[in-house]
Amino acid sequence: MLSRTADHLFWMARYTERAENTARMLDVNIQTSMLPQSAEDAERGWRAMLGISELQSAFDHQYGLLTKKDVLDFMVRDPMNPSSIASCLKEARENARAVRGTLTTEVWETQNATWLDMQERLSDTILENDPSQFFEWVKYRSHLSRGVTLGTMLKDEAVHFIRLGTFIERADNTARILDVKFHGAKESGRGNDNLQRDFYYWAALLRSVSGFEIYRKVYRDVITPERVAELLMLRGDMPRSLLACMDEVVANLKEVRNDVSADTERFAGKLHAELQFASIEEILAEGLHDNLTRFLENIFELGNRVSRDFLVPLAA
């Protein structure tokens, strides 16, 4: 496969996944902002939302004073924000259009219809009147895109590059959410005992990755931060966990290997093994923040290596 074609497929998937992840985080933030809390805690929650995507400075430069409305506009509509939902879905559509001949008609029509429908929805007042409905629509369109891809495309290199993009992006996002939420809990002045009793805070984190029902099924007990971390990092049967994402990354890398990718496969395999054979006790003893920071650095490096070996190299 031509590197440029692979590049478009990879980034089509990453942008689609990024739009869904942003919708998930915003929806949970809206739900938790309705809980009784101080103005400082409410603002801290929205700043954490921006921090997850490393967009705090860009937001402050453009808006100054933080308000819920401005954060929503910035993260949903703003064309100057490359991580906004509108920007991500536009880029996903543009990448799909560039490789229209590689995709099935159903995959292309799903991407194109998502973009067209989004413009109509954002020109309406849905974001002001019922933002959760809009975020559910974004998640649904992302799910539809993945389902149509797996249900209609030949399982060749094109699908493997799409899957690579999806799971590298998802791993990055899950790690960011977990790191920021644990830091946010500490900044709110919660001690460890209080963390274990703070049902709504940790339930919101789990819902942001569709993990609330899964947590109840796996642990059948009170929600604790240690178990939340274990579920989202080390459970291979949790679809959005770091380990599950790396399972997919390693498997798809194997399918597209070439003459220069052996080192990248080893790098991904080592990152996978660290999760596969780790225990949550060891991770917490080391420090969750340090562990997640290292993982984020490694997943960023892995994305660069994939670009170097298979795609159009990222600009220095």
N, C-alpha and C positions, 0 to 999 in steps of 0.2 A: 504494500500500500504506500502511496505517495505520502511523504511526511506532512505536506500541507493539508491533505485530506484527513489524515489522522489527527492533526492539530485542531481542525474545525470540529470534528466529532467529539474529541476530548473536551474542548471548551464549551460546546453546546451543552454537554452533560453537566459540566461544572456550574455553568450559569443557571441552569434549570434547578439544580440542587441548592445553589446559593439563594435563589429566590424563595424556595420553600423554607429553608432554614431561617431566613429573615422573617418570613410570615409567622413561623412558629414562635420565634422569640418575641415579636411584637404582640402577638395575640396573648401570650402568657403574661407579658408585662401589663397589658390592659386589664386582664383579669385580676392580677395581684394588686394593681393600683386602686381597685375598688375596695380592698380590705381596709379596715381601720388602721391608720398609720399616720405618723407625723409628716409634715411637708418635706422635712429633710430626708426621711426615708423614701418618700415617693420620688424626690428628685434623684436620690442615689440610685434608685432602681432604673430610671431612664438613662442616667449616665453610665451605668453598668452595661445597658443595652448598646450604647454607642461604643463603649470600651471593648466589647466582645469583637466588634468588627474593626477596631482600631480607627474609629472615625470621630473621636472626641474633638481633636484639634480642628478638623475640617468643619465640624458643626459649629464650634465656638467662633471660628473665623467668619462664618456666613451668617449666623443668627445671634450670637452673643448670649442673651438671656435664654435659659432653657425653659421651654413649655412643652406639654404633652403634644399639642397640635403641631408645633414646629418639628418635633422629633418624628412624628408620623409622616409629615410632609417630606422631610429629609430622607427618611428610610423607605418611603413608598414611591413618591412621585418625582423627586428631584433628579433631573437629567444630569446635573453636575456631579452627583454622587454615583460613582461607578458600581457601588454595591447596593443601590436602591433596587427595589423590586422591579420598577419600570425599566431601569437600565439593564438589569440582569436578563429579563425576559426579552428585551430588544436584542441584546447580544446573542442570546440563545437562538433567536429566530434568524439573525443575520448569519451566524455560523451554520445553521441548518440550510439556509438558502444557498450558501456557498458550495455545499456538497449535496445539493438536491438529488443528483443522479445516484448517489450512494444510498440514500434513504428510501424506504418504501413510501408509497403515496400516503399511507395512513400516518406514518411518523411525521412527514413534512406537514400534512394538513393539521395535525395536532399542534405542532409548534406555531404554525402560521395563525391558526384560529385563536390560540392562547393570546398572542400578541394583539390581534385585532379586537378580541373581546375585552382585553385589559384596558385598551384605550377608551372604549365605550364606558366601561365601569368607572374609570377614574374621572371621566368627564361628568359623571353623575355625582350624587351626594352620598354614595354608599360609605365612603371612608369616614365621613363626618357622622352619619346616622347609625351605621352598623358596621364598624371596622372588622369585627370578628367574622361577619359573613364574607367579607372580601378576603380575609386571610384563609378561611376555609376553602374558598374558591381557588386561591393560589396553590394550596396543598393538594387539592383535588386534581388540578391540571398537571402538577408535577407527578403525582401518582399515575395519572392517565398516560403521560409521556413515557414513563418507565414501562408500564404494562403494554402499551402499543409497541414499543421497541422490542421487548422480549417476545411478544406474541406474533409479530409480523416479519421481523428481519431474520435473514440467514445468520446463523451463529458463527460468523467469520470474524476477521480482524476488526471490522467496523464496530461490531457489538462489543468486542473486548476493549477497544479504546473508549467507547461510551461508558462502559462499566468502570474502567480505571478512573475516568474523570469524576464519576458520581461518588465513588468511595474514597478517593483522596480528599475531595471537598467535604464529604460527610465526616470523615475522621477529624479533619481540622476543626470543623464546627463543633462537634461533640466535645472535643478537648477544651475549646475556648469557653463554651457554656459552663462546663464543670469547673474550670479554674476560676472564672469570674464570679460564679455563684457562691463558691466556697469563700472567696475573698470578701464578697459582699456580706456574707453572714458574719464574718469576723468584724468588718467595719461597722456593722450595726450594733456591735457590743454584745453579741450573743456568746455565752460561754458554751462549752461542749455539751453540758447537761441540757441547757436550753435549746441547743441545736437539735438534740434528739427529740425534744417535745414540740418543735416548731413544725407541725404537720403541714400547714399551708405553704410555707416557704419551700420545703423539699418536694411537696406534691406538685407545686408549680414547675419546679425544675424537671421533674419526671414527665409532666405533661408536655413540656416543650420538646421532648424527644420521643413522644408516644410511649412512655415507659411506665405510666402509673399502674395500668392494669397488669402489665408484665411483672412489676415489682410485687404486687399483691399475690400473683400466682406463684412466684418463685419463693418469696420469703414469708408470706402469710403472717406478718407481724408489723409492729410499729415501724414507721419510716425513720431510719437513722442515716446520718451523713456517710458513715463508713460503708453501709450496704448500698447506698446510692452510688458511691464512687466505684464499688466493686461491680455493680450491675452495668454501669456505663463504660467501664474500662475493660473488665476481664471476662465477662460472660459472652462466649461466642454465639449463644443462642438468642441474644438480645440484638435485633437487627441494626440498631444504630450505635452499638458499642464500638470502642476502639478496636477490640479484638476481631469482631465481626467484619469491620471495614477492612482490616489488614488481611483477614482470610481471603476476601475478594480481591484485594490488590495483588497479593502474591499469586493467586490462581490466574488472574487475567494477564499479569506480566509473563507468566510461563507460556501463555498461549501466543504472545506476540514477540517473544524473544528474537533477537537478531545477533549479528556477529559482535556487536559492541556493548550489549546490554547485560553481560554476566555480572559486572560489578554492581549495577543497579539492582539486579535480582538478589545478590548477596546482601546489599544494604537493606532492601525491603524484608528479606528473610530474617535478618538480625532484629529488626524492629518488631516483626511479628513474633519472633521467639521470646523476646523480652516480655511481651504481654502474655503470651501463651503459658509461660512457666513462672510468672510472677504471682505473688500473693498480695492481698490488699494490706496485710499487716506490714510486709516489707516496704510497700509503697508509702504507707502512712509514716513509718519510721524514718524513711528518707526525707519525707516532706512532700505532700501532694503537689504543692505549687511547683517545686523544683522538678518533680517528675513530669508534670504536664508541660512545663516550659521546655524541657528537653525534648519531649515528644513533638511539640509544635515546631521546634527547630528542625527536627528530623523529618517531619512530614513535609515541611517547606523544601528541605533539601531533596527529598524524594521527588517532589513535583518538578524541581529543577533538573534532576537527573533524567526523569522521563522525557522532559522537553528536549534535553540534550541528545538522548539516544534515539528518540522516535519522532519527535515533532519539530516544529519550527522553534529554534532556541529562543528563550526569553532574552529581551534586550538587557544588556548589562547596566 
